Amino acid sequence: YNNNGFIGASLEEAYLDYHANPEEVRWERHRVWEVEATVREGMRHAVPKRTYFLDEDTWLISLVDGYDSEGNLWRASMTTPFVVPTVPATMLKTTLVFNLQANTLSIIQALQEEYLDVVPTKPETHFTGDAVAAEAMR
């Protein structure tokens, strides 16, 4: 889950036409928990069934398979976890969503060519109702 090289690559280096550049993405074999989610009986949803693959060490969602109403694999999503030693944490930012029926790629929250700023931890009093209201009045 150390995709720091991918996150640090330029947009041109990180992405090809319909997928991430395999030379920039780092893959590791990990234990995952497979969680299947289906829409409740009598309800409708654009993606009525999903399978989530959660990394057992970080509990971050690594991959997602989305199925259409006929049970066909429709979308596949991939996240690119990266390490932030100053926190310390393994974090997610960029998600790639592959529409397998339309043959398209959507990139959600690309971090390439952006600056990640780790801010100091806020005290608990920062999150009270009064503190939020005071911040809104500025």
DSSP file (Angstrom, degrees, kcal/mol; ACC not computed):
  #  RESIDUE AA STRUCTURE BP1 BP2  ACC     N-H-->O    O-->H-N    N-H-->O    O-->H-N    TCO  KAPPA ALPHA  PHI   PSI    X-CA   Y-CA   Z-CA
    1    1 A Y              0   0    0      0, 0.0     2,-1.0     0, 0.0    26,-0.1   0.000 360.0 360.0 360.0  26.2    0.0    0.0    0.0
    2    2 A N        +     0   0    0     80,-0.2     3,-0.4     1,-0.1    80,-0.2  -0.708 360.0 153.1-102.9  81.4    2.8    2.4   -0.6
    3    3 A N     >  +     0   0    0     78,-1.9     4,-2.6    -2,-1.0     5,-0.2  -0.040  28.1 123.4 -96.5  31.0    1.7    4.1   -3.7
    4    4 A N  H  > S+     0   0    0      1,-0.2     4,-2.2     2,-0.2    -1,-0.2   0.852  72.2  55.3 -60.4 -34.5    3.6    7.3   -2.9
    5    5 A G  H  > S+     0   0    0     -3,-0.4     4,-0.7     2,-0.2    -1,-0.2   0.896 109.6  46.4 -64.1 -40.1    5.4    7.0   -6.2
    6    6 A F  H >4 S+     0   0    0     18,-0.3     3,-0.7     2,-0.2    -2,-0.2   0.926 113.4  48.1 -66.5 -45.8    2.1    7.0   -8.0
    7    7 A I  H 3< S+     0   0    0     -4,-2.6   106,-0.3     1,-0.2    -2,-0.2   0.864 113.7  48.5 -63.7 -35.7    0.7    9.9   -6.0
    8    8 A G  H 3< S+     0   0    0     -4,-2.2    -1,-0.2    -5,-0.2    -2,-0.2   0.578  92.1  99.1 -82.4  -9.8    4.0   11.8   -6.7
    9    9 A A  S << S-     0   0    0     -3,-0.7   104,-0.3    -4,-0.7    -3,-0.0  -0.361  81.4-104.3 -74.4 156.9    4.0   11.2  -10.4
   10   10 A S     >  -     0   0    0    102,-0.1     4,-2.5     1,-0.1     5,-0.2  -0.286  34.9-103.9 -70.7 166.6    2.7   13.8  -12.9
   11   11 A L  H  > S+     0   0    0      1,-0.2     4,-1.7     2,-0.2    -1,-0.1   0.899 123.6  51.3 -58.8 -41.0   -0.7   13.3  -14.5
   12   12 A E  H  4 S+     0   0    0      1,-0.2    -1,-0.2     2,-0.2    -3,-0.0   0.860 114.4  43.1 -66.3 -35.4    1.0   12.2  -17.7
   13   13 A E  H  4 S+     0   0    0      1,-0.1    -2,-0.2    -7,-0.0    -1,-0.2   0.841 114.7  49.8 -76.8 -33.7    3.2    9.7  -15.9
   14   14 A A  H  < S+     0   0    0     -4,-2.5     7,-3.1     6,-0.1     2,-0.4   0.798 108.5  46.7 -79.9 -30.6    0.4    8.3  -13.7
   15   15 A Y  B  <  -A   20   0A   0     -4,-1.7     5,-0.2     5,-0.3     2,-0.2  -0.918  52.9-170.8-125.4 140.2   -2.4    7.6  -16.2
   16   16 A L        -     0   0    0      3,-3.1     3,-0.2    -2,-0.4     5,-0.1  -0.408  56.3 -74.2-103.9-170.3   -2.7    5.9  -19.6
   17   17 A D  S    S+     0   0    0      1,-0.2    88,-0.2    -2,-0.2     3,-0.1   0.914 123.3   5.1 -57.3 -48.7   -5.9    6.1  -21.7
   18   18 A Y  S    S+     0   0    0     86,-0.1     2,-0.3     1,-0.1    -1,-0.2   0.201 128.6  24.0-126.6  16.9   -8.1    3.7  -19.7
   19   19 A H  S    S-     0   0    0     -3,-0.2    -3,-3.1    86,-0.1     2,-0.1  -0.986  86.4 -75.4-166.7 169.4   -6.1    2.8  -16.6
   20   20 A A  B     -A   15   0A   0     -2,-0.3    -5,-0.3    -5,-0.2    -6,-0.1  -0.456  59.7 -96.6 -70.8 148.6   -3.3    3.8  -14.2
   21   21 A N    >>  -     0   0    0     -7,-3.1     3,-2.1     1,-0.2     4,-1.4  -0.560  29.2-147.3 -68.3 116.8    0.2    3.3  -15.5
   22   22 A P  T 34 S+     0   0    0      0, 0.0    -1,-0.2     0, 0.0    -8,-0.0   0.720  96.0  63.6 -62.2 -19.8    1.3   -0.1  -14.2
   23   23 A E  T 34 S+     0   0    0      1,-0.2    -9,-0.1   -10,-0.1    -2,-0.1   0.687 109.4  39.9 -75.4 -16.8    4.9    1.2  -14.0
   24   24 A E  T <4 S+     0   0    0     -3,-2.1     2,-0.3   -10,-0.2   -18,-0.3   0.690  99.2  82.8-102.6 -23.9    3.8    3.8  -11.4
   25   25 A V     <  -     0   0    0     -4,-1.4     2,-0.5   -20,-0.1   -22,-0.1  -0.660  67.7-145.8 -87.3 135.9    1.3    1.7   -9.3
   26   26 A R        -     0   0    0     -2,-0.3     2,-0.4     2,-0.0    -3,-0.1  -0.890  13.8-164.3-103.5 126.6    2.7   -0.5   -6.6
   27   27 A W        +     0   0    0     -2,-0.5     2,-0.3   -26,-0.1    -2,-0.0  -0.902   9.3 177.1-111.1 137.7    0.9   -3.8   -6.0
   28   28 A E        -     0   0    0     -2,-0.4     2,-0.5     2,-0.0    -2,-0.0  -0.978  33.5-114.9-133.4 149.2    1.4   -6.0   -2.9
   29   29 A R        +     0   0    0     -2,-0.3     2,-0.3     2,-0.0    -2,-0.0  -0.744  46.5 168.6 -83.6 127.4   -0.4   -9.2   -1.9
   30   30 A H        -     0   0    0     -2,-0.5     2,-0.4    26,-0.0    -2,-0.0  -0.944  40.8-104.1-137.3 156.0   -2.5   -8.6    1.2
   31   31 A R        -     0   0    0     -2,-0.3    25,-2.6     2,-0.0    26,-0.4  -0.663  46.1-172.6 -75.1 135.3   -5.1  -10.4    3.2
   32   32 A V  E     -B   55   0B   0     -2,-0.4     2,-0.5    23,-0.2    23,-0.2  -0.922  24.8-130.9-129.5 156.9   -8.5   -8.8    2.6
   33   33 A W  E     -B   54   0B   0     21,-2.7    21,-2.8    -2,-0.3     2,-0.6  -0.922  22.9-144.6-102.5 131.4  -12.0   -9.1    3.9
   34   34 A E  E     -B   53   0B   0     -2,-0.5     2,-0.5    19,-0.2    19,-0.2  -0.872  18.0-174.9-100.7 121.4  -14.6   -9.5    1.3
   35   35 A V  E     -B   52   0B   0     17,-2.8    17,-3.4    -2,-0.6     2,-0.5  -0.971   8.9-157.6-120.7 122.4  -17.9   -7.8    2.1
   36   36 A E  E     -B   51   0B   0     -2,-0.5     2,-0.4    15,-0.2    15,-0.2  -0.868   9.2-170.7-102.3 129.7  -20.9   -8.2   -0.2
   37   37 A A  E     -B   50   0B   0     13,-3.2    13,-2.8    -2,-0.5     2,-0.3  -0.973   4.3-178.4-121.5 131.2  -23.6   -5.6   -0.1
   38   38 A T  E     -B   49   0B   0     -2,-0.4    11,-0.2    11,-0.2     3,-0.1  -0.941  34.4 -99.1-127.7 151.6  -27.0   -5.9   -1.8
   39   39 A V        -     0   0    0      9,-2.5     3,-0.1    -2,-0.3     6,-0.1  -0.381  49.6 -98.3 -67.4 143.8  -29.9   -3.5   -2.0
   40   40 A R    >   -     0   0    0      1,-0.1     3,-2.3     4,-0.1    -1,-0.1  -0.299  49.3 -86.4 -64.0 145.5  -32.7   -4.2    0.4
   41   41 A E  T 3  S+     0   0    0      1,-0.3    -1,-0.1    -3,-0.1     3,-0.1  -0.242 115.9  18.5 -52.2 132.5  -35.7   -6.2   -0.9
   42   42 A G  T 3  S+     0   0    0      1,-0.3    -1,-0.3    -3,-0.1     2,-0.2   0.385 106.3 103.5  85.1  -4.2  -38.3   -3.8   -2.5
   43   43 A M    <   -     0   0    0     -3,-2.3     2,-0.3     5,-0.1    -1,-0.3  -0.681  59.2-140.8-107.5 163.3  -35.8   -1.0   -2.9
   44   44 A R        +     0   0    0     -2,-0.2     2,-0.3    -3,-0.1    -4,-0.1  -0.923  20.9 168.7-123.8 150.8  -33.9    0.2   -6.0
   45   45 A H        -     0   0    0     -2,-0.3    -6,-0.1     1,-0.1     4,-0.1  -0.977  42.7-121.7-156.2 148.3  -30.4    1.4   -6.5
   46   46 A A  S    S+     0   0    0     -2,-0.3    23,-0.2     1,-0.3    -1,-0.1   0.839 116.2  32.5 -60.5 -33.2  -28.2    2.2   -9.5
   47   47 A V  S    S+     0   0    0      1,-0.1    -1,-0.3    21,-0.1    21,-0.2  -0.797  74.6 178.8-123.6  86.7  -25.7   -0.4   -8.2
   48   48 A P        +     0   0    0      0, 0.0    -9,-2.5     0, 0.0     2,-0.4   0.644  68.3  33.5 -70.1 -14.0  -27.8   -3.0   -6.5
   49   49 A K  E     +BC  38  67B   0     18,-1.0    18,-2.9   -11,-0.2     2,-0.3  -0.991  64.5 173.9-143.4 134.7  -24.9   -5.2   -5.6
   50   50 A R  E     -BC  37  66B   0    -13,-2.8   -13,-3.2    -2,-0.4     2,-0.5  -0.985  18.8-152.4-135.7 148.5  -21.3   -4.4   -4.6
   51   51 A T  E     -BC  36  65B   0     14,-2.5    14,-2.5    -2,-0.3     2,-0.4  -0.987  17.2-161.7-119.4 120.8  -18.4   -6.5   -3.4
   52   52 A Y  E     -BC  35  64B   0    -17,-3.4   -17,-2.8    -2,-0.5     2,-0.6  -0.816   7.1-156.0-102.4 140.5  -15.9   -4.5   -1.2
   53   53 A F  E     -BC  34  63B   0     10,-2.5     9,-3.1    -2,-0.4    10,-1.2  -0.950  14.3-167.4-117.4 109.2  -12.4   -5.7   -0.5
   54   54 A L  E     -BC  33  61B   0    -21,-2.8   -21,-2.7    -2,-0.6     2,-0.2  -0.837  24.1-120.3-102.5 129.5  -11.0   -4.3    2.7
   55   55 A D  E  >  -B   32   0B   0      5,-2.6     4,-2.6    -2,-0.5   -23,-0.2  -0.492  17.7-142.5 -66.3 129.3   -7.3   -4.5    3.5
   56   56 A E  T  4 S+     0   0    0    -25,-2.6    -1,-0.1    -2,-0.2   -24,-0.1   0.756  95.8  49.7 -69.0 -24.8   -7.0   -6.4    6.8
   57   57 A D  T  4 S+     0   0    0    -26,-0.4    -1,-0.2     1,-0.1   -25,-0.1   0.851 128.6  17.2 -83.6 -35.1   -4.1   -4.3    8.1
   58   58 A T  T  4 S-     0   0    0      2,-0.2    -2,-0.2    -3,-0.1     3,-0.1   0.633  88.0-133.6-110.2 -18.8   -5.5   -0.8    7.4
   59   59 A W     <  +     0   0    0     -4,-2.6     2,-0.3     1,-0.3    -3,-0.1   0.685  58.5 142.2  63.8  21.7   -9.3   -1.5    7.0
   60   60 A L        -     0   0    0     -5,-0.2    -5,-2.6     1,-0.0     2,-0.6  -0.680  61.3-109.2 -86.5 145.9   -9.2    0.7    4.0
   61   61 A I  E     +C   54   0B   0     -2,-0.3    -7,-0.2    -7,-0.2     3,-0.1  -0.655  39.7 175.0 -75.8 121.3  -11.3   -0.3    1.0
   62   62 A S  E     +     0   0B   0     -9,-3.1    17,-2.4    -2,-0.6     2,-0.3   0.868  61.3   9.3 -94.3 -45.3   -8.9   -1.4   -1.7
   63   63 A L  E     -CD  53  78B   0    -10,-1.2   -10,-2.5    15,-0.2     2,-0.4  -0.961  57.7-165.9-138.0 151.9  -11.2   -2.6   -4.5
   64   64 A V  E     -CD  52  77B   0     13,-2.0    13,-3.1    -2,-0.3     2,-0.5  -0.989   5.5-159.9-140.3 131.5  -14.9   -2.5   -5.2
   65   65 A D  E     -CD  51  76B   0    -14,-2.5   -14,-2.5    -2,-0.4     2,-0.4  -0.950  13.1-162.5-106.7 129.3  -16.9   -4.5   -7.8
   66   66 A G  E     -CD  50  75B   0      9,-3.8     8,-3.2    -2,-0.5     9,-2.0  -0.943   2.3-158.7-116.1 134.8  -20.3   -3.1   -8.7
   67   67 A Y  E     -CD  49  73B   0    -18,-2.9   -18,-1.0    -2,-0.4     6,-0.2  -0.839  12.5-128.2-114.0 146.4  -23.0   -5.1  -10.5
   68   68 A D    >   -     0   0    0      4,-2.6     3,-2.0    -2,-0.3   -21,-0.1  -0.187  43.2 -86.3 -81.6-178.6  -26.0   -3.9  -12.5
   69   69 A S  T 3  S+     0   0    0      1,-0.3    -1,-0.1   -23,-0.2   -22,-0.1   0.659 128.6  55.7 -67.1 -15.0  -29.6   -5.0  -11.9
   70   70 A E  T 3  S-     0   0    0      2,-0.1    -1,-0.3     0, 0.0    -2,-0.0   0.383 120.5-106.6 -96.0   3.1  -29.0   -8.1  -14.1
   71   71 A G  S <  S+     0   0    0     -3,-2.0     2,-0.3     1,-0.3    -2,-0.1   0.579  73.7 139.2  86.4  10.1  -26.1   -9.3  -12.0
   72   72 A N        -     0   0    0      1,-0.1    -4,-2.6     2,-0.0    -1,-0.3  -0.682  64.6-103.5 -89.7 141.2  -23.4   -8.4  -14.6
   73   73 A L  E     +D   67   0B   0     -2,-0.3    -6,-0.3    -6,-0.2     3,-0.1  -0.476  51.3 162.9 -62.1 123.4  -20.2   -6.8  -13.5
   74   74 A W  E     +     0   0B   0     -8,-3.2    26,-2.6     1,-0.4    27,-0.7   0.789  54.7  20.1-112.9 -50.6  -20.6   -3.1  -14.4
   75   75 A R  E     -DE  66  99B   0     -9,-2.0    -9,-3.8    24,-0.2     2,-0.4  -0.954  53.5-167.3-129.2 145.5  -18.0   -1.1  -12.5
   76   76 A A  E     -DE  65  98B   0     22,-2.1    22,-3.5    -2,-0.4     2,-0.4  -1.000  11.7-162.8-129.1 133.7  -14.8   -1.8  -10.8
   77   77 A S  E     -DE  64  97B   0    -13,-3.1   -13,-2.0    -2,-0.4     2,-0.4  -0.910   5.0-170.7-120.0 146.3  -13.1    0.6   -8.5
   78   78 A M  E     -DE  63  96B   0     18,-2.5    18,-3.0    -2,-0.4     2,-0.3  -0.999   7.0-155.3-136.1 133.0   -9.5    0.7   -7.3
   79   79 A T  E     - E   0  95B   0    -17,-2.4    16,-0.2    -2,-0.4    13,-0.0  -0.696  10.8-141.6-103.8 162.2   -8.0    3.0   -4.6
   80   80 A T        -     0   0    0     14,-1.6    14,-0.4    -2,-0.3    13,-0.3  -0.740  20.3-161.1-124.5  83.1   -4.3    4.0   -4.4
   81   81 A P        -     0   0    0      0, 0.0   -78,-1.9     0, 0.0     2,-0.3  -0.282  10.5-172.4 -63.3 147.2   -3.3    4.0   -0.7
   82   82 A F  E     -G   91   0C   0      9,-2.5     9,-3.2   -80,-0.2     2,-0.4  -0.969  22.4-113.5-141.5 157.8   -0.2    5.9    0.3
   83   83 A V  E     -G   90   0C   0     -2,-0.3     7,-0.2     7,-0.2   -81,-0.0  -0.751  17.8-170.3 -96.6 133.4    1.9    6.4    3.4
   84   84 A V  E > > -G   89   0C   0      5,-3.1     3,-1.6    -2,-0.4     5,-1.4  -0.869   4.7-173.2-119.3  93.9    2.1    9.7    5.3
   85   85 A P  T 3 5S+     0   0    0      0, 0.0    -1,-0.1     0, 0.0     5,-0.1   0.776  77.9  64.0 -62.1 -28.3    4.9    9.1    7.9
   86   86 A T  T 3 5S+     0   0    0      1,-0.2    -2,-0.0     2,-0.1     0, 0.0   0.696 116.2  28.4 -71.4 -16.8    4.3   12.5    9.6
   87   87 A V  T < 5S-     0   0    0     -3,-1.6    -1,-0.2     2,-0.2     3,-0.1   0.955 108.5-128.3 -78.4 -48.8    0.8   11.5   10.7
   88   88 A P  T   5 +     0   0    0      0, 0.0     2,-0.3     0, 0.0    -2,-0.1   0.744  61.5 113.8 -79.9 142.5    1.7    8.4   10.8
   89   89 A A  E   < -G   84   0C   0     -5,-1.4    -5,-3.1     2,-0.0     2,-0.5  -0.986  63.3-119.0-165.5 158.7   -1.0    6.8    8.6
   90   90 A T  E     -G   83   0C   0     -2,-0.3     2,-0.3    -7,-0.2    -7,-0.2  -0.955  46.2-174.7-101.6 127.3   -1.9    5.0    5.5
   91   91 A M  E     -G   82   0C   0     -9,-3.2    -9,-2.5    -2,-0.5     2,-0.4  -0.771  21.3-138.4-125.2 164.6   -4.4    7.2    3.6
   92   92 A L        +     0   0    0     -2,-0.3     3,-0.1   -11,-0.2   -13,-0.0  -0.938  34.6 140.7-119.3 145.3   -6.5    7.1    0.5
   93   93 A K        +     0   0    0      1,-0.4     2,-0.3    -2,-0.4    -1,-0.1   0.313  56.5  60.1-140.2 -66.3   -7.1    9.9   -2.0
   94   94 A T        -     0   0    0    -14,-0.4   -14,-1.6    13,-0.0    -1,-0.4  -0.524  56.0-176.7 -79.2 134.5   -7.3    8.8   -5.6
   95   95 A T  E     -EF  79 108B   0     13,-2.1    13,-3.2    -2,-0.3     2,-0.5  -0.998  12.1-153.8-126.7 134.5   -9.9    6.3   -6.7
   96   96 A L  E     -EF  78 107B   0    -18,-3.0   -18,-2.5    -2,-0.4     2,-0.5  -0.935   8.4-163.7-107.7 127.7  -10.2    5.0  -10.2
   97   97 A V  E     -EF  77 106B   0      9,-2.9     9,-2.5    -2,-0.5     2,-0.6  -0.955   2.4-160.5-116.0 119.1  -13.6    3.8  -11.4
   98   98 A F  E     -EF  76 105B   0    -22,-3.5   -22,-2.1    -2,-0.5     2,-1.0  -0.879   7.1-155.2-101.7 118.0  -13.8    1.6  -14.5
   99   99 A N  E  >> -EF  75 104B   0      5,-2.3     5,-1.5    -2,-0.6     4,-1.3  -0.830  11.6-171.1 -89.9 105.0  -17.1    1.5  -16.3
  100  100 A L  T  45S+     0   0    0    -26,-2.6    -1,-0.2    -2,-1.0   -25,-0.1   0.716  79.9  50.4 -75.1 -21.4  -16.7   -1.9  -17.9
  101  101 A Q  T  45S+     0   0    0    -27,-0.7    -1,-0.2     1,-0.1   -26,-0.1   0.827 120.6  32.7 -85.2 -33.1  -19.8   -1.6  -20.1
  102  102 A A  T  45S-     0   0    0    -28,-0.2    -2,-0.2     2,-0.1    -1,-0.1   0.511 103.5-128.3 -97.5  -7.1  -19.1    1.9  -21.5
  103  103 A N  T  <5 +     0   0    0     -4,-1.3     2,-0.3     1,-0.2    -3,-0.2   0.938  61.2 135.2  57.7  51.5  -15.3    1.3  -21.5
  104  104 A T  E   < -F   99   0B   0     -5,-1.5    -5,-2.3   -86,-0.0     2,-0.4  -0.861  46.1-144.6-126.2 162.3  -14.5    4.5  -19.6
  105  105 A L  E     -F   98   0B   0     -2,-0.3     2,-0.4    -7,-0.2    -7,-0.2  -0.994   8.8-166.4-125.9 131.7  -12.3    5.5  -16.7
  106  106 A S  E     -F   97   0B   0     -9,-2.5    -9,-2.9    -2,-0.4     2,-0.6  -0.978   8.3-154.5-115.6 132.0  -13.2    8.1  -14.0
  107  107 A I  E     -F   96   0B   0     -2,-0.4     2,-0.6   -11,-0.2     3,-0.3  -0.930  10.1-159.7-107.7 120.3  -10.5    9.5  -11.8
  108  108 A I  E     -F   95   0B   0    -13,-3.2   -13,-2.1    -2,-0.6   -15,-0.0  -0.887  67.3 -13.3-106.8 122.8  -11.8   10.7   -8.5
  109  109 A Q  S    S-     0   0    0     -2,-0.6    -1,-0.2   -15,-0.2     2,-0.2   0.936  75.3-158.6  57.1  56.5   -9.7   13.1   -6.4
  110  110 A A        -     0   0    0     -3,-0.3    -1,-0.2     1,-0.2   -99,-0.0  -0.457   8.7-164.6 -62.6 132.0   -6.4   12.8   -8.3
  111  111 A L    >   +     0   0    0     -2,-0.2     3,-1.8     3,-0.1    -1,-0.2   0.510  46.6 122.9 -97.2  -7.5   -3.6   13.9   -5.9
  112  112 A Q  T 3  S+     0   0    0      1,-0.3  -102,-0.1  -102,-0.1  -104,-0.1  -0.272  82.2   8.2 -58.3 140.2   -1.0   14.2   -8.7
  113  113 A E  T 3  S+     0   0    0   -106,-0.3    -1,-0.3  -104,-0.3     2,-0.3   0.682 108.0 113.1  62.0  21.0    0.6   17.7   -8.9
  114  114 A E    <   -     0   0    0     -3,-1.8     2,-0.5     2,-0.0    -1,-0.2  -0.751  66.9-120.2-114.2 165.3   -1.2   18.7   -5.7
  115  115 A Y        -     0   0    0     -2,-0.3     2,-0.6    -3,-0.1    -3,-0.0  -0.932  16.4-150.5-110.3 127.3    0.3   19.6   -2.3
  116  116 A L        -     0   0    0     -2,-0.5     2,-0.6     2,-0.0    -5,-0.0  -0.867  13.1-165.2 -97.8 119.9   -0.7   17.6    0.8
  117  117 A D        -     0   0    0     -2,-0.6     2,-0.7     2,-0.0    -2,-0.0  -0.924   8.2-154.9-110.9 117.6   -0.6   19.6    3.9
  118  118 A V        -     0   0    0     -2,-0.6     3,-0.1     3,-0.0    -2,-0.0  -0.825  18.4-158.4 -91.2 115.5   -0.7   17.8    7.3
  119  119 A V        -     0   0    0     -2,-0.7     3,-0.1     1,-0.1    -2,-0.0  -0.591  26.3 -90.8 -94.2 156.0   -2.1   20.3    9.8
  120  120 A P        -     0   0    0      0, 0.0    -1,-0.1     0, 0.0     2,-0.1  -0.255  53.9 -89.0 -61.7 152.2   -1.5   20.0   13.6
  121  121 A T        -     0   0    0      1,-0.1    -3,-0.0    -3,-0.1     0, 0.0  -0.388  42.8-130.2 -62.6 135.1   -4.1   18.1   15.6
  122  122 A K        -     0   0    0     -3,-0.1    -1,-0.1    -2,-0.1     2,-0.1  -0.618  22.5-110.3 -85.8 146.6   -7.0   20.3   16.7
  123  123 A P    >   -     0   0    0      0, 0.0     3,-2.0     0, 0.0     4,-0.3  -0.375  30.9-109.3 -70.4 158.1   -8.1   20.2   20.4
  124  124 A E  G >  S+     0   0    0      1,-0.3     3,-1.7     2,-0.2     4,-0.1   0.811 117.2  67.3 -58.9 -29.6  -11.5   18.6   21.1
  125  125 A T  G >  S+     0   0    0      1,-0.3     3,-1.1     2,-0.2    -1,-0.3   0.709  86.2  71.1 -65.1 -17.9  -12.9   22.0   21.9
  126  126 A H  G <  S+     0   0    0     -3,-2.0    -1,-0.3     1,-0.2    -2,-0.2   0.759  97.8  49.9 -66.2 -24.1  -12.4   22.9   18.2
  127  127 A F  G <  S+     0   0    0     -3,-1.7    -1,-0.2    -4,-0.3    -2,-0.2   0.235  82.9 115.1-104.5  12.1  -15.3   20.6   17.4
  128  128 A T  S <> S-     0   0    0     -3,-1.1     4,-2.2     1,-0.1     5,-0.2  -0.367  78.5-111.1 -76.2 163.1  -18.0   21.8   19.8
  129  129 A G  H  > S+     0   0    0      1,-0.2     4,-2.5     2,-0.2     5,-0.2   0.901 118.8  51.3 -59.3 -42.8  -21.2   23.4   18.6
  130  130 A D  H  > S+     0   0    0      1,-0.2     4,-2.4     2,-0.2    -1,-0.2   0.896 109.8  49.3 -63.7 -40.1  -20.1   26.8   20.0
  131  131 A A  H  > S+     0   0    0     -6,-0.3     4,-2.0     2,-0.2    -1,-0.2   0.894 111.7  48.6 -67.2 -39.3  -16.7   26.6   18.2
  132  132 A V  H  X S+     0   0    0     -4,-2.2     4,-1.8     2,-0.2    -2,-0.2   0.920 112.5  48.7 -65.6 -43.3  -18.3   25.7   14.9
  133  133 A A  H  X S+     0   0    0     -4,-2.5     4,-1.0     1,-0.2    -2,-0.2   0.904 111.0  50.2 -63.3 -41.4  -20.8   28.5   15.3
  134  134 A A  H  < S+     0   0    0     -4,-2.4     3,-0.4     1,-0.2     4,-0.3   0.881 109.8  51.0 -64.7 -37.8  -18.1   31.0   16.1
  135  135 A E  H >< S+     0   0    0     -4,-2.0     3,-1.0     1,-0.2    -1,-0.2   0.852 106.6  55.2 -66.9 -35.1  -16.1   29.8   13.1
  136  136 A A  H 3< S+     0   0    0     -4,-1.8    -1,-0.2     1,-0.2    -2,-0.2   0.718  99.1  62.2 -71.7 -21.3  -19.1   30.4   10.8
  137  137 A M  T 3<        0   0    0     -4,-1.0    -1,-0.2    -3,-0.4    -2,-0.2   0.523 360.0 360.0 -85.2  -4.4  -19.5   34.0   11.9
  138  138 A R    <         0   0    0     -3,-1.0    -1,-0.2    -4,-0.3    -2,-0.1   0.512 360.0 360.0 -65.9 360.0  -16.1   35.1   10.6
